[in-house]
Amino acid sequence: MSKQGFRGKPNGQGNQANRQAGGNHAGSRRSGQRVSASAAGAARERNAQTPAAVADRLDLPVEKNGEYIADIVGLGHDGEGVGRVNGFTLFVHGALPGEKARIKVMKLKKQFGYAKLLEVLEASPDRVEPPCTIYKQCGGCQLQHLSYEAQLRLKRQTVVDSLERIGKLAVAPADDRMSSADVASSGIVVHPTLGMRDPWRYRNKAQVPIGQEEGGLIGGFYAQGSHRIVDMDACLIQHEQTDAVVREVKRIAYALGITAYDEESHQGLLRHVVVKIGFRTGDIMVVLVTNGSRIPGEEQLVERIREAIPAVRSICHNVNTQRTNVIFGDKTSVLWGQEVIHDYIGDVQFAISARSFYQVNPVQTEVLYGKALEYAGLTGSETVIDAYCGIGTISLFLARHARHVYGVEIVAEAIADARANAELNGLGNVTFAVGKAEEVIPAWREDGITPEVVVVDPPRKGCDEVLLETLLAMQPERIVYVSCNPATLARDLRVLEDGGYSAVEVQPVDMFPWTTHVECCVSVVRE
């Protein structure tokens, strides 16, 4: 039996509750059994606004601040356990499916509520001890208490559930005894999630908020559900060099009298330290985001950073004076070194500037794009359209295998980066355009551009409805859908299926180990 944060009972409820907890074995407790002492009947008479009265008014089977035994039946979108008490749903951070837990109800709504995990009474066999010392405080990871093998199973199941519940799509059973033909004929094949051989230290970019405490600057990540900075010395999902860079910048900036930004007062200077690292090249870029255009002791700051971090190739300064949660402002300048650093996805080189988007897990990006290339089925004679192309990562990855690739993206700055990266790699068979995909692609069609393959890699909100209508009108032979949100993927696949296409197979890829996020690559063919 493992214990999670038991500190007794507030408001005089502890004695009876502790006697009940000590007098029963976990195995004999029924789900939904009330553990805490209660004088709820008398309290309801005295005050109609007590938590018990509120629960009665909403006709709920649980009370706020009440303690119960819950069965954990699943995981929510943010990695919280989905608990059941007397048929009522409670989200419990830190609990895992298959567990029985003692919980305290913290917040109630009509159909669900939130509870705090007090004690794990029956632990899941997939529960592990998180290696990160600040895991319980930091909001960066959600699943370090779940074994990596279980995470991969969970992410596949998340995709399956979305396809079946949201898309109303048939999913083939995961049955090794069935032939591949029988599996394919019974629905969409959802493969096991492709995980990492080593799921640590995989991120090539860190955006670290800076704060100030007595004795120095702090920097780390925000605590869950807040903007309180949790200071860190090491982050186990960031590249090792990131830890050293952030530590040295905090030390040097404090020694030079540079203050941290305070978002409440809008005072102070240093807001964020952004670190970008080329995994293949070893290049490091440091971006200092400040609440003002002038950095006191700028020359000394640059010199000391260079001395402390010999691998640094670029030190940039971004100015953001707005009262906003957005990290970057509009103005960026180079304090020292190169304007960009470089890295590779496969054999394609990319220039990475201070504000340009680049996939944060280069190892798994190559896996994901390799699957996209496989599903595209290119022979060298095809015309390909890449909708939502960003800085052209997928476009350039496919261009070496296609006759011509057309990429469209609404962000002009991203298209400028895409064109520069095409030139960097000597790829002349790529054309990029700025605009909405649902407007640019029909214009290309009028110009006689008819793709055999269309790749879509939309944001979390999924494909624009007009774009889906455009795809159905164009009738490409194959559509490769790269998704970062299984829910909107399922919704869009339903539209494509109703329009004469068939989703053949889905490959989940674990781009972000220890979090709830999962990416997918889907093969969609015209029937």
C-alpha positions in Angstrom: 0.0 0.0 0.0 1.6 3.3 -1.1 0.7 6.6 0.6 0.1 9.8 -1.2 0.2 13.0 0.9 -2.0 11.9 3.9 -2.0 14.7 6.4 -5.0 14.0 8.6 -8.4 15.8 8.6 -9.2 19.5 8.9 -12.1 20.9 10.9 -12.0 18.4 13.6 -12.9 15.5 11.3 -9.7 13.5 11.9 -10.3 11.3 14.9 -13.3 9.3 13.6 -11.9 9.2 10.1 -8.6 7.9 11.3 -10.3 5.2 13.4 -12.3 4.1 10.4 -9.2 4.1 8.2 -7.2 2.1 10.7 -9.9 -0.4 11.5 -10.6 -1.6 8.0 -8.3 -3.3 5.5 -8.3 -1.8 2.0 -9.6 -4.9 0.4 -12.8 -4.9 2.5 -13.8 -1.4 1.7 -16.6 -0.8 -0.8 -16.2 1.9 -3.5 -18.1 5.0 -2.4 -17.9 4.2 1.3 -17.8 7.4 3.3 -14.8 7.6 5.5 -15.0 11.0 7.2 -17.1 11.8 10.3 -20.1 13.8 9.5 -22.7 15.9 11.3 -24.2 16.9 7.9 -27.8 16.6 8.9 -27.4 19.1 11.7 -25.3 21.3 9.6 -27.9 21.4 6.8 -30.4 22.7 9.3 -28.1 25.4 10.6 -26.9 26.6 7.3 -28.4 25.9 3.9 -25.2 27.0 2.2 -22.9 24.3 3.6 -21.2 21.9 1.1 -23.7 19.2 2.2 -26.6 21.5 1.4 -25.2 22.4 -2.0 -24.7 18.7 -2.7 -28.3 18.0 -1.7 -29.6 20.9 -3.8 -27.7 19.5 -6.8 -28.9 16.0 -5.9 -25.3 14.8 -5.8 -24.1 11.6 -4.0 -21.0 13.3 -2.6 -20.2 16.4 -0.6 -17.5 19.0 -0.9 -14.7 18.3 1.6 -16.0 14.8 2.2 -13.7 11.8 2.0 -14.5 8.7 0.1 -13.1 5.5 -1.4 -13.0 5.8 -5.2 -12.5 3.3 -7.9 -10.2 4.8 -10.6 -11.6 3.6 -14.0 -9.6 5.7 -16.5 -7.4 8.7 -17.2 -8.6 12.2 -18.3 -7.2 14.5 -21.0 -4.7 16.0 -18.5 -3.6 12.8 -17.0 -5.8 12.9 -14.0 -7.5 9.7 -12.8 -11.2 9.3 -13.5 -12.7 8.1 -10.3 -16.2 6.8 -9.5 -17.9 7.3 -6.2 -21.6 6.1 -5.9 -21.7 6.4 -9.7 -20.5 10.0 -9.7 -17.4 11.1 -11.6 -14.5 12.7 -9.8 -11.2 13.7 -11.4 -8.3 12.8 -9.2 -4.8 14.1 -10.0 -2.1 11.4 -9.4 -4.5 8.4 -9.5 -4.2 5.6 -12.1 -6.7 3.3 -13.7 -7.3 0.1 -11.7 -6.5 1.7 -8.4 -8.7 2.1 -5.3 -7.9 5.4 -3.5 -9.0 7.5 -0.6 -9.8 10.9 -1.9 -11.1 14.3 -0.6 -13.7 16.1 -2.8 -12.5 19.7 -3.5 -14.9 21.1 -6.1 -18.3 20.0 -7.4 -20.2 20.6 -10.6 -23.5 19.2 -11.7 -22.1 16.2 -13.5 -18.6 15.8 -12.2 -16.1 17.1 -9.6 -12.5 17.3 -8.6 -10.9 15.5 -5.7 -7.5 15.3 -4.0 -5.7 12.0 -3.7 -5.0 11.3 -0.1 -3.9 7.7 -0.2 -3.6 4.9 -2.7 -5.2 1.8 -1.1 -4.7 -0.6 -4.0 -1.9 0.4 -6.4 -1.8 -0.2 -10.1 0.9 -2.6 -11.3 1.8 0.2 -13.7 2.6 2.7 -11.0 6.2 3.7 -10.8 8.1 6.2 -8.6 8.7 9.5 -10.6 12.4 10.2 -11.0 11.9 13.9 -11.1 12.2 15.5 -7.6 9.8 18.3 -8.5 7.3 16.2 -10.5 4.4 16.7 -8.0 4.8 20.5 -8.1 5.7 21.1 -11.8 3.1 21.1 -14.5 5.4 20.1 -17.3 4.8 16.3 -17.1 1.6 14.5 -16.2 2.5 10.8 -16.4 5.9 10.2 -14.7 4.0 8.0 -12.1 2.9 5.7 -15.0 5.4 3.2 -16.5 6.5 4.0 -20.0 5.1 0.8 -21.5 1.7 1.6 -20.0 1.9 5.2 -21.4 2.3 3.7 -24.9 -0.7 1.5 -24.4 -2.7 4.3 -23.0 -2.0 6.6 -26.0 -3.0 4.0 -28.5 -6.2 3.4 -26.5 -6.9 7.2 -26.5 -6.7 7.2 -30.3 -9.0 4.1 -30.5 -11.6 5.7 -28.2 -11.6 8.9 -30.2 -12.1 7.1 -33.5 -15.0 5.0 -32.1 -16.8 7.5 -29.9 -16.3 10.8 -31.8 -15.8 9.6 -35.4 -18.2 6.6 -35.1 -15.6 4.6 -37.0 -15.0 0.9 -36.8 -11.5 0.0 -35.4 -10.0 -3.4 -36.2 -9.4 -5.6 -33.1 -5.8 -5.8 -31.9 -5.7 -9.6 -32.4 -2.4 -11.3 -33.3 -4.2 -14.4 -34.3 -6.1 -12.7 -37.2 -4.6 -12.4 -40.7 -3.7 -8.9 -41.9 -6.5 -9.1 -44.5 -9.1 -10.1 -41.9 -7.9 -7.3 -39.6 -8.1 -4.7 -42.4 -11.5 -5.8 -43.4 -12.9 -5.3 -39.9 -12.0 -1.7 -39.6 -9.2 0.9 -39.3 -6.0 -0.6 -38.1 -4.5 1.3 -35.2 -0.9 0.2 -34.6 0.9 0.1 -31.3 2.3 3.4 -30.4 5.9 4.0 -31.6 7.8 5.0 -28.5 11.4 6.1 -27.8 14.2 3.8 -26.9 15.3 6.3 -24.4 12.3 8.6 -23.5 14.3 11.1 -21.5 16.2 14.3 -22.5 14.3 14.5 -25.8 13.4 18.2 -26.0 15.5 20.6 -28.1 13.8 23.8 -26.8 13.1 25.2 -23.4 11.1 28.4 -22.7 11.8 29.1 -19.0 10.0 31.8 -17.1 12.2 33.8 -14.7 11.3 34.9 -11.2 13.1 36.3 -8.2 13.5 35.2 -4.6 15.7 36.3 -1.8 19.2 35.4 -2.8 18.8 35.1 -6.5 16.8 34.5 -9.7 14.7 31.4 -10.1 13.7 29.7 -13.3 11.8 26.6 -14.2 8.2 25.8 -15.1 4.8 26.8 -13.8 3.1 24.8 -11.1 0.0 23.0 -12.3 -2.9 25.3 -12.9 -1.0 28.4 -11.8 1.7 31.0 -12.8 3.8 30.2 -9.7 7.3 29.3 -10.9 8.8 26.1 -9.7 12.6 26.6 -9.6 14.5 23.7 -11.2 18.2 22.6 -11.4 17.5 19.9 -13.9 14.6 18.9 -16.2 14.7 15.3 -17.2 12.9 15.8 -20.5 15.1 18.7 -21.7 18.5 18.3 -23.4 21.2 18.1 -20.7 22.8 21.3 -22.0 19.6 23.2 -21.3 20.0 22.8 -17.6 23.5 24.3 -17.7 22.4 27.2 -19.9 19.5 28.2 -17.7 21.6 27.8 -14.5 24.4 30.0 -15.8 22.1 32.7 -17.2 20.3 33.0 -13.9 23.6 33.2 -12.0 25.2 35.7 -14.4 22.1 37.9 -14.7 21.7 38.1 -10.9 25.4 39.0 -10.5 25.0 41.9 -12.9 21.9 43.2 -11.1 19.4 42.2 -13.7 15.9 41.9 -12.2 13.2 39.3 -13.0 9.9 40.4 -14.5 6.9 40.4 -12.2 3.7 39.9 -14.2 1.5 41.3 -11.4 3.3 44.7 -11.1 4.6 44.7 -14.7 8.0 45.6 -13.3 11.4 44.0 -13.6 13.3 43.1 -16.8 14.1 39.4 -17.6 10.9 37.5 -18.5 12.0 34.3 -20.1 15.2 32.5 -21.1 14.6 30.5 -24.3 17.2 27.8 -25.2 17.3 26.1 -28.6 19.7 23.2 -29.3 20.6 21.4 -32.5 20.7 17.7 -31.6 22.8 16.7 -34.6 25.0 19.9 -34.8 25.4 20.7 -31.1 24.6 24.4 -31.8 23.1 26.4 -29.0 21.0 29.5 -29.2 20.1 31.6 -26.1 17.2 34.1 -26.4 16.7 36.6 -23.6 13.1 37.9 -23.5 12.9 41.2 -21.6 10.4 43.8 -20.5 12.4 46.6 -22.1 14.7 47.4 -25.0 17.8 48.0 -22.9 19.7 45.3 -20.9 22.1 46.9 -18.2 25.6 45.5 -18.6 24.7 43.9 -22.0 28.3 43.5 -23.1 29.4 41.9 -19.8 26.3 39.6 -19.9 27.1 38.4 -23.4 30.8 37.9 -22.6 30.1 35.9 -19.4 27.5 33.7 -21.2 30.0 32.9 -23.9 32.6 32.0 -21.3 30.3 29.8 -19.3 28.7 28.1 -22.4 31.4 27.5 -25.1 28.9 25.7 -27.4 26.7 28.8 -27.7 26.5 30.0 -31.3 23.9 32.7 -31.0 22.7 35.1 -28.3 19.5 37.0 -29.2 17.4 39.6 -27.5 13.6 39.7 -27.8 11.6 42.6 -26.4 8.1 42.0 -25.0 6.7 44.9 -23.0 3.0 43.8 -23.2 0.9 42.6 -20.3 0.4 39.1 -21.8 1.1 35.5 -21.3 2.6 35.3 -24.9 6.3 34.7 -24.6 7.7 36.6 -27.5 7.3 40.2 -28.5 7.6 41.5 -32.1 11.2 42.8 -32.0 14.2 40.4 -32.0 17.9 41.4 -32.4 21.1 39.4 -32.3 23.4 40.4 -29.5 26.2 38.2 -30.6 26.9 35.4 -33.1 24.7 33.9 -35.8 21.1 34.8 -36.5 20.2 31.1 -36.8 21.4 27.8 -35.7 21.0 24.5 -37.7 19.7 21.0 -37.2 18.6 18.1 -39.3 15.5 15.9 -39.7 16.7 12.9 -41.7 19.0 14.4 -44.3 17.2 17.7 -44.5 18.9 20.7 -42.9 16.9 23.4 -41.2 17.9 26.9 -40.1 16.3 27.7 -36.7 15.8 31.4 -35.8 14.8 32.8 -32.4 11.1 32.8 -33.1 10.7 30.1 -35.8 8.7 26.9 -35.1 10.7 23.7 -35.1 9.6 20.3 -33.8 10.8 19.9 -30.2 11.6 16.2 -30.4 13.8 15.7 -33.5 14.2 11.9 -32.9 10.5 11.2 -33.0 9.9 13.8 -35.7 12.0 11.7 -38.0 9.9 8.6 -37.1 6.6 10.5 -37.7 7.7 12.0 -41.0 9.1 8.6 -42.1 5.6 7.2 -41.6 4.1 10.1 -43.5 6.5 9.4 -46.4 5.5 5.7 -46.3 1.8 6.5 -46.4 2.3 9.0 -49.2 3.6 6.2 -51.4 5.7 8.5 -53.5 7.5 7.1 -56.6 9.0 10.4 -57.8 6.3 11.4 -60.3 3.7 12.7 -57.9 2.5 16.3 -57.2 2.0 16.8 -53.5 0.2 19.5 -51.6 1.2 20.1 -48.0 -1.6 22.1 -46.2 -0.6 23.8 -42.9 3.0 23.4 -44.0 4.6 25.7 -41.3 8.3 26.2 -42.0 8.2 23.4 -44.5 9.4 20.5 -42.4 7.2 17.9 -44.0 7.3 19.6 -47.5 11.1 19.4 -47.6 11.1 15.9 -46.2 8.9 14.7 -49.0 10.4 16.9 -51.8 13.3 14.5 -52.4 10.8 11.8 -53.3 8.2 13.7 -55.3 8.0 15.6 -58.7 6.9 18.8 -57.0 5.6 19.8 -53.6 3.3 22.8 -52.9 3.1 24.1 -49.4 0.6 26.6 -48.0 0.6 28.3 -44.6 -1.3 31.3 -43.2 1.7 32.7 -41.2 3.9 34.7 -43.5 7.0 34.5 -41.3 6.8 30.7 -41.4 6.7 30.7 -45.2 9.8 32.9 -45.3 11.5 30.3 -43.2 10.3 27.5 -45.5 11.6 29.2 -48.6 15.0 29.8 -46.9 15.2 26.2 -45.8 14.3 25.0 -49.4 17.2 27.1 -50.7 19.5 25.9 -47.9 18.9 22.3 -49.1 19.1 23.1 -52.8 15.5 22.0 -53.4 14.0 23.7 -56.4 10.9 21.5 -56.7 9.1 23.2 -53.8 6.7 26.1 -54.0 5.4 27.9 -51.0 2.4 30.3 -50.7 1.1 32.5 -47.9 -2.7 32.2 -47.2 -5.5 30.1 -46.0 -5.3 26.5 -47.4 -9.0 26.5 -48.2 -8.4 29.6 -50.4 -5.0 28.9 -51.9 -5.6 25.3 -52.9 -8.7 26.0 -55.0 -6.7 28.7 -56.8 -3.9 26.2 -57.5 -6.6 23.8 -58.9 -7.8 26.5 -61.3 -4.2 26.8 -62.4 -4.1 23.1 -63.3 -2.4 21.8 -60.2 -3.9 18.5 -59.4 -2.2 16.6 -56.6 -2.1 12.8 -56.3 -1.3 13.2 -52.6 -2.3 15.8 -50.1 -0.7 16.0 -46.6 -2.5 17.8 -43.8 -0.9 18.7 -40.5 -3.4 21.0 -38.8 -3.2 22.6 -35.3 -5.1 21.0 -32.4 -8.4 22.4 -33.7 -8.2 20.2 -36.7 -8.9 20.9 -40.4 -11.0 23.8 -41.5 -14.4 22.6 -42.7 -13.9 24.4 -46.0 -10.6 22.7 -46.5 -12.2 19.3 -46.1 -14.8 20.2 -48.7 -12.0 21.3 -51.0 -10.2 18.0 -50.6 -13.4 16.1 -51.4 -13.8 18.2 -54.5 -10.2 17.7 -55.6 -10.3 13.9 -55.1 -6.6 13.2 -54.6 -5.7 9.5 -54.6 -4.2 9.6 -51.1 -4.5 11.9 -48.1 -1.9 11.7 -45.3 -3.3 13.2 -42.1 -0.8 14.1 -39.4 -2.6 14.9 -36.2 -1.7 16.2 -32.7 -5.3 15.8 -31.4 -7.1 12.5 -31.6 -10.5 14.1 -31.0 -10.4 16.5 -34.0 -8.7 13.8 -36.1 -11.7 11.5 -35.5 -14.1 14.3 -36.4 -12.3 15.0 -39.7 -11.9 11.4 -40.6 -15.7 11.0 -40.3 -16.1 13.8 -42.9 -13.6 12.2 -45.3 -15.2 8.8 -44.9 -18.6 10.2 -45.7 -17.1 11.9 -48.7 -15.8 8.7 -50.3 -12.5 8.1 -48.6 -11.4 5.3 -46.3 -9.0 5.6 -43.4 -6.9 2.5 -43.7 -4.4 2.6 -40.8 -3.3 4.9 -38.0 0.2 5.0 -36.5 0.4 6.7 -33.1 3.8 8.2 -32.3 4.9 9.2 -28.9 6.4 12.7 -29.5 6.1 13.8 -25.9 6.9 11.0 -23.4 5.6 11.5 -19.8 2.8 13.7 -21.0 -0.7 12.9 -22.2 -0.1 14.1 -25.8 0.0 11.7 -28.7 0.6 12.4 -32.4 -0.8 10.2 -35.2 -0.1 9.6 -38.9 -3.1 8.3 -40.9 -3.3 6.7 -44.3 -6.5 7.8 -46.1 -7.2 6.5 -49.6 -9.9 7.2 -52.1 -12.4 4.3 -52.4 
